[in-house]
Amino acid sequence: MALINMHLPRLPLALARHQEATPLTPKSIGPPPVVLSKVISLKEMCSKFWLERVQYVLRRNIPKWQAFTVQRFLKDLPRNLRAMMVHNALKAGGLHLRHGSRELAAINRALVLLSSDMQVVEPVYVTLPRPGPEGADWPLDIDLILRNGEGLTHLVLTMPPLMTDAVKRVFSDLCRTCKKLSRVRLIDASDDALTLLTRYCRLITHLDVSGSAGVTDEGINRIIVNLLWGGGEEPMRLRHMDVGGTSVTQEGVAILLSRLTELTSLGSADVIEALKIMDELSDGSSVTILEEVNVRCVTINNLRLLRRMCPAIKNVNAIINYAGVTVNDLRLLPELQHLKLSVQEPYLLSPTALYEFAWSVGTRLVTLRLEGDVYWEADIGVLAGNCPHLEELALPAVTVPTRESLTELSNKDSIALARLKVSKATPSTREYTLDDVSFSLR
């Protein structure tokens, strides 16, 4: 009876009124969960478990025989899953690893997921160490590539200081295995390394040996022999070769251009002197199909030479370093689409000259990068009105000073600022690219 007569606690009147005024929010009613009609295999369901276990193993410095055991064990995984894991490791430091000079060996441990039928698009960084006195004990990543590296397409290889017999053997084996390579960057390369590479890898389209003092004219001659007469009926595929900063002379560059006529770019090498040599030897009848050139000294005569010998030129990296030459002189190149202009002295480039140049060639200009001694702000509205197809813009500073500039920017046929973003800003240059990121001017 005491329990019946006991009064139950009551809510305060204010709290009761508050609950009546603002009732509880109903549960959100959303679409029902989607049930996949496809039956998920056990291997796909366990992909996360596999990834965690591979991370656990590869973060440790395991011996080679254990790595090969893991490789045989991981072959049961689906090829698409293994390819995704390898690309994640190589591209963005997947498997909880980061890129860096000390981390490359750890990142390359992800190559235990490789198989001969897997194509790898991301670059693989490999270092060939100097073999020890008791024989060559090569790192794990090199052995993994030698076993299942048939699908590699991009390789960045650092060569040892000396090309010993052991280094030549393992490098030859790498070239024989990775026959599908299309992009190769050799650091500290030599003539012997270029000879072996072009002898076995016939699908290379981009070859970069810039900064290698061991590459000479003799290596250029060997490349020409291997590419033109070493592959039988297979056509030569090399289109881009960078020999900048090597021991190759201008005569060697001229021989390279005259014999490998399918080249479209020489990378960071200046081609003006080589073109002059070719022009003198051919009595003015030589023509190349170069599309990208570097001009370290812009003059009227050099631009006329480029127009006559490189009619297909589209990409120019030019340097203006003395008075008497303006950016308007680049109008001599009728097919110019990509321009990177460096100004070495103050007041050699004025805003008026830049706007006149943009008005002249802006309808076909796609890339405009300006750097160096430039101390004024460019009117982005004028550039947007004159260059409606611009996709990449790098300027020291930009401004919108007038109402006409704002009107031009709002024109539907000009650059869409709704997709403009700052991507790679440096202390001297601010770069703008078109991307799906909203941006507003206030």
C-alpha positions in Angstrom: 0.0 0.0 0.0 2.9 2.3 0.7 4.1 1.9 -2.9 0.6 2.6 -4.3 0.2 5.8 -2.2 3.7 7.1 -3.1 3.5 9.9 -5.7 5.7 9.5 -8.8 8.0 12.4 -9.7 6.5 14.8 -12.3 8.3 16.8 -14.9 8.4 20.5 -14.3 5.7 22.5 -16.1 8.3 24.5 -18.1 10.0 21.3 -19.4 6.6 19.8 -20.3 5.6 22.8 -22.2 9.0 22.8 -24.0 8.5 19.3 -25.1 5.0 20.0 -26.4 6.3 23.0 -28.3 9.3 21.2 -29.8 8.5 17.5 -30.1 11.2 15.0 -30.8 12.4 15.0 -34.4 11.3 12.0 -36.3 13.8 9.5 -37.6 15.2 10.5 -41.0 13.5 8.5 -43.7 15.9 7.9 -46.5 16.0 5.4 -49.4 16.4 1.8 -48.4 19.9 0.4 -48.6 20.9 -0.9 -51.9 21.4 -4.7 -52.0 23.8 -5.8 -54.6 22.5 -8.6 -56.8 26.1 -9.6 -57.6 27.5 -12.3 -55.4 30.7 -11.1 -53.7 33.5 -13.6 -53.6 35.3 -14.5 -50.4 38.5 -13.0 -51.7 36.9 -9.6 -52.4 35.3 -9.6 -48.9 38.7 -10.3 -47.3 40.5 -7.5 -49.3 40.8 -5.3 -46.3 42.2 -8.1 -44.3 44.7 -8.9 -47.0 45.8 -5.2 -47.2 46.3 -5.0 -43.5 48.3 -8.2 -43.4 50.5 -7.1 -46.4 51.1 -3.8 -44.6 52.1 -5.7 -41.5 54.6 -7.9 -43.4 56.1 -5.3 -45.7 56.7 -2.8 -42.9 59.3 -5.2 -41.6 62.7 -5.9 -43.1 62.1 -9.5 -43.9 64.7 -11.7 -45.6 64.5 -12.5 -49.3 63.3 -16.1 -48.9 60.4 -14.9 -46.8 59.5 -12.3 -49.3 59.4 -14.9 -52.1 57.2 -17.1 -49.9 54.8 -14.2 -49.4 54.8 -13.6 -53.1 53.8 -17.1 -53.9 51.1 -16.9 -51.2 49.7 -13.6 -52.5 49.3 -15.0 -56.1 45.9 -16.3 -54.9 44.6 -12.8 -54.6 42.6 -11.4 -57.6 44.9 -9.6 -60.1 42.8 -6.4 -60.0 43.1 -6.2 -56.3 46.9 -6.8 -56.4 47.3 -4.1 -59.1 45.3 -1.6 -57.0 47.5 -2.3 -54.0 50.8 -2.0 -56.0 49.7 1.3 -57.6 48.6 2.8 -54.3 52.0 1.9 -52.8 53.9 3.4 -55.7 51.8 6.5 -56.2 50.9 8.0 -52.9 52.9 6.1 -50.3 50.3 3.4 -49.9 50.8 0.5 -47.5 51.5 3.2 -44.9 54.8 4.1 -46.6 56.1 7.4 -47.8 58.2 8.4 -50.7 61.7 9.6 -50.0 65.3 8.6 -50.6 65.3 6.4 -47.5 61.8 5.0 -48.1 62.1 3.8 -51.7 63.3 0.3 -50.7 60.4 0.0 -48.4 57.9 1.2 -51.0 59.3 -1.3 -53.5 58.5 -4.2 -51.2 55.0 -3.8 -52.6 56.4 -5.4 -55.7 55.8 -8.8 -54.0 52.3 -8.4 -55.4 53.6 -8.3 -59.0 52.8 -10.9 -61.6 54.0 -11.2 -65.1 50.5 -10.4 -66.5 50.1 -7.2 -64.5 50.7 -3.8 -66.1 52.2 -1.1 -63.8 51.8 2.5 -65.0 53.2 4.3 -62.0 57.0 5.0 -62.0 59.2 2.5 -60.2 62.3 3.9 -58.6 65.2 1.5 -58.4 68.9 2.0 -57.4 71.6 -0.4 -58.6 74.2 -0.6 -55.8 77.8 -1.2 -56.3 78.4 -5.0 -55.9 80.4 -6.2 -53.0 83.8 -7.9 -53.2 82.3 -11.4 -52.6 79.8 -11.2 -55.4 76.6 -9.3 -56.2 73.9 -9.5 -53.6 71.2 -7.4 -55.2 68.4 -5.8 -53.2 65.0 -7.4 -52.9 63.2 -5.0 -55.3 65.6 -5.8 -58.1 65.1 -9.5 -57.7 61.3 -9.0 -57.6 61.5 -7.1 -60.9 63.7 -9.7 -62.5 61.1 -12.4 -61.6 57.8 -10.6 -62.5 58.6 -7.2 -64.0 57.3 -7.8 -67.5 54.5 -5.4 -67.0 56.5 -2.3 -65.9 56.1 0.7 -68.2 57.9 3.5 -66.3 61.3 3.0 -64.7 63.6 5.5 -62.9 66.9 3.8 -62.5 70.0 5.2 -60.6 73.2 3.7 -61.9 76.3 3.0 -59.8 79.4 5.0 -60.4 81.2 2.1 -62.2 79.7 -0.2 -64.8 81.4 -3.5 -63.7 80.7 -6.8 -65.2 78.2 -7.7 -62.5 76.3 -4.4 -63.0 76.2 -5.0 -66.7 74.8 -8.5 -66.2 72.0 -7.4 -63.9 71.2 -4.4 -66.0 71.0 -6.5 -69.1 68.7 -8.9 -67.3 66.5 -6.0 -66.2 66.3 -4.7 -69.8 65.5 -8.2 -71.1 62.7 -8.6 -68.5 61.1 -5.2 -68.8 60.6 -5.2 -72.5 57.4 -3.2 -72.3 59.1 -0.1 -70.9 57.9 3.1 -72.6 59.4 5.7 -70.2 62.9 5.4 -68.8 64.9 7.9 -66.7 68.5 7.0 -66.2 70.4 8.8 -63.4 74.3 8.8 -63.7 74.0 7.0 -67.0 76.8 6.1 -69.3 77.3 5.1 -72.9 77.3 1.4 -72.0 74.0 1.7 -70.1 72.4 3.4 -73.1 73.7 0.7 -75.5 72.2 -2.1 -73.4 68.9 -0.3 -72.8 68.2 0.5 -76.5 69.3 -3.0 -77.5 66.6 -4.8 -75.6 63.9 -2.3 -74.9 62.3 -1.5 -78.3 59.1 0.2 -77.0 60.7 3.2 -75.4 59.0 6.5 -76.3 60.6 8.8 -73.6 64.2 8.5 -72.6 65.7 10.9 -70.1 69.5 10.9 -69.4 69.7 14.6 -68.4 72.5 15.5 -66.0 74.6 12.4 -66.8 78.1 13.4 -67.6 79.0 9.9 -68.7 76.8 10.2 -71.8 78.8 11.3 -74.8 78.5 11.5 -78.6 79.7 7.9 -78.8 76.6 6.9 -76.8 74.4 8.8 -79.2 75.9 6.9 -82.1 75.2 3.6 -80.4 71.6 4.6 -79.8 71.1 5.5 -83.4 72.6 2.1 -84.5 70.4 0.1 -82.1 67.2 2.0 -82.9 67.5 2.1 -86.7 69.2 -1.3 -87.4 68.9 -3.4 -84.3 65.2 -4.2 -84.3 64.5 -5.7 -87.7 61.2 -4.7 -89.1 59.9 -3.1 -85.9 59.6 0.7 -86.3 61.5 3.1 -84.0 59.2 4.5 -81.3 61.5 7.0 -79.5 59.8 10.5 -79.6 61.3 12.3 -76.6 65.0 12.2 -75.5 66.5 14.6 -73.0 70.3 15.0 -73.2 70.5 18.3 -71.3 73.4 18.6 -68.9 75.3 15.7 -70.5 78.7 15.5 -72.3 76.9 15.4 -75.7 78.2 18.2 -78.0 76.1 20.3 -80.3 77.4 18.2 -83.2 76.1 15.1 -81.4 72.7 16.7 -81.0 72.7 17.6 -84.7 73.5 13.9 -85.6 70.7 12.8 -83.3 68.2 15.1 -85.0 69.3 14.2 -88.5 69.3 10.4 -88.0 66.3 10.0 -85.7 63.8 12.0 -87.7 60.8 11.0 -85.6 62.0 12.9 -82.5 59.5 15.6 -81.3 61.4 16.8 -78.3 64.9 17.1 -76.9 63.8 17.9 -73.4 65.9 20.5 -71.6 68.6 20.7 -74.3 69.0 23.9 -76.3 68.6 23.0 -80.0 69.5 26.3 -81.7 73.2 25.6 -82.3 72.4 22.0 -83.5 69.8 23.4 -85.9 72.4 25.8 -87.3 74.8 23.0 -87.9 72.1 21.0 -89.7 71.2 24.0 -91.7 74.7 24.6 -92.9 75.3 20.9 -93.8 72.0 20.7 -95.7 72.3 24.1 -97.5 69.0 25.2 -95.9 66.9 22.2 -96.9 66.8 20.3 -93.6 63.4 20.2 -91.7 62.5 18.5 -88.4 59.2 17.6 -86.8 60.2 19.0 -83.4 57.2 20.1 -81.3 59.0 21.3 -78.1 62.2 23.3 -78.0 64.2 25.3 -75.5 65.5 28.7 -76.6 68.1 30.1 -74.2 68.5 33.3 -76.1 65.6 34.7 -78.0 66.6 36.6 -81.2 64.9 37.4 -84.4 67.3 35.1 -86.4 66.8 32.2 -83.9 63.0 32.5 -84.2 63.2 32.6 -88.0 65.4 29.5 -87.9 62.9 27.8 -85.8 60.0 28.7 -88.1 61.8 27.4 -91.1 63.3 24.2 -89.7 60.6 23.4 -87.1 57.2 24.2 -88.7 55.3 21.9 -86.3 56.6 23.6 -83.1 54.0 24.0 -80.4 55.8 24.2 -77.1 58.5 26.8 -76.4 60.6 27.4 -73.3 62.1 30.8 -74.0 64.5 33.1 -72.2 64.6 36.9 -72.8 67.9 38.2 -71.5 68.8 41.3 -73.3 67.1 44.4 -74.7 66.0 44.6 -78.3 63.8 41.5 -78.3 60.2 41.5 -77.2 57.6 38.8 -76.6 55.8 39.9 -79.8 58.7 38.4 -81.8 57.3 35.0 -80.9 54.5 35.6 -83.3 56.9 34.3 -85.9 56.0 30.8 -84.7 52.5 30.2 -86.2 51.7 26.9 -84.3 52.7 28.1 -80.8 50.3 26.8 -78.2 52.4 26.4 -75.0 54.7 29.1 -73.9 57.0 29.3 -70.8 58.8 32.6 -70.8 61.6 33.5 -68.4 62.7 37.2 -68.1 66.3 37.5 -67.0 66.6 41.3 -66.7 64.2 43.9 -65.3 62.0 45.9 -67.6 62.5 43.7 -70.6 58.8 42.8 -70.6 56.0 45.3 -70.2 52.3 44.6 -69.6 51.5 46.3 -72.9 53.7 43.9 -74.8 52.2 40.9 -73.1 48.7 42.1 -73.9 49.6 42.7 -77.5 51.1 39.2 -77.8 48.0 37.7 -76.2 45.8 39.5 -78.6 47.9 38.2 -81.6 48.2 34.5 -80.6 45.6 34.2 -77.9 43.1 32.2 -79.9 45.5 29.2 -80.0 47.3 29.7 -76.7 46.7 26.9 -74.2 49.5 27.3 -71.7 51.1 30.6 -70.5 53.8 30.5 -67.8 55.7 33.7 -66.9 58.6 33.9 -64.5 61.7 35.9 -63.7 62.2 39.7 -63.3 58.6 40.8 -63.6 57.4 43.5 -61.2 53.9 44.3 -62.3 50.5 42.8 -62.0 48.9 41.3 -65.1 45.2 42.1 -65.9 43.6 38.7 -65.8 40.5 40.1 -67.5 42.5 41.1 -70.6 44.2 37.7 -70.8 40.8 36.0 -70.4 39.4 38.0 -73.2 42.3 37.4 -75.6 43.0 33.8 -74.7 39.6 32.0 -74.5 41.2 28.5 -74.7 43.8 29.0 -71.9 44.0 25.9 -69.7 47.1 26.7 -67.6 48.2 30.1 -66.3 51.3 31.0 -64.2 51.9 34.7 -63.4 53.9 36.5 -60.7 50.7 38.5 -59.7 47.3 39.2 -61.2 44.7 41.8 -60.7 41.3 42.9 -62.0 41.6 46.7 -62.1 38.7 47.9 -64.3 35.1 47.2 -64.9 35.9 46.2 -68.4 38.0 43.4 -67.0 35.1 42.1 -64.9 32.8 42.3 -67.9 35.3 40.2 -69.9 35.6 37.7 -67.2 31.9 37.2 -67.0 31.7 36.5 -70.8 30.7 32.9 -71.5 33.4 32.6 -74.2 36.3 33.6 -71.9 38.1 31.6 -69.2 35.7 30.1 -66.8 36.8 31.5 -63.4 34.2 29.2 -61.7 36.8 26.4 -62.3 40.0 28.4 -61.6 42.1 27.4 -58.7 45.6 28.1 -57.3 47.5 24.8 -57.6 51.2 25.3 -57.1 52.2 28.7 -55.7 55.9 29.5 -55.3 57.4 32.7 -53.8 58.1 34.1 -57.3 55.3 32.6 -59.4 51.6 32.0 -58.7 50.2 29.3 -60.9 46.6 29.0 -61.9 45.0 25.9 -63.5 41.5 25.0 -64.6 40.0 22.4 -62.4 36.6 21.5 -60.9 37.0 23.8 -57.9 34.8 26.8 -57.3 36.5 30.2 -57.1 35.0 33.6 -56.7 36.2 37.2 -57.1 35.0 39.7 -54.6 
